[in-house]
Amino acid sequence: MTQGGGFLSEFWSDNHFHPSNFLRRNRIIAGWAHATLVIESGEKGGSLVTARQALSYGREAFAFPGRLTDQQSQGCLRLIAQDGARLFYNPEQFADWMGWRKKTHRPTTQKQLPIDLSPEEEQLWKAVASPQSLDHLIDVMQRPPAVVAGMLLQMELKGLVRALPGKRFEQA
């Protein structure tokens, strides 16, 4: 799928369109996407449900604010006000939050590995030499998600690892 794309659905290709299927479909989209961006939504729009579902999966959610007086902006405004979504105000900011833009400045000195790391921590530290997703790191480490997440937290507290949006990590 990562090379050529794909299509994933709970529905057969000959199923008829029905509004009640939106939430079931969007549940899958929210889980697969790195982030959910809500452009326009009333107070009770289905996209709000999708954004909340994405947040429950640990994904990022963004909302475009719109005019304060516009009924179709009320859902986005509420999401932002309740800290359910980050404010989307331009594509560059979005790319920065997601960690998708290449850094223009690279340090000229080689980072030194701290001496007090266990062999497992050293393996994890080397794995985050470039930004990596938590799922990828779990695969690399061949350890339960809670163990890898705990190691990342400890390394973040030591200042060795930096958390990025979308459950991604890199060396600090």
Secondary structure, 3 states (H helix, E strand, C coil): CCCCCCCCCCCCCCCCCCCCHHHHHHHHHHHHCCEEEECCCCCCCHHHHHHHHHHHCCCEEEECCCCCCCHHHHHHHHHHHCCCCEECCCHHHHHHHHCCCCCCCCCCCCCCCCCCCCHHHHHHHHHCCCCEEHHHHHHHHCCCHHHHHHHHHHHHHCCCEEEECCCEEEEC
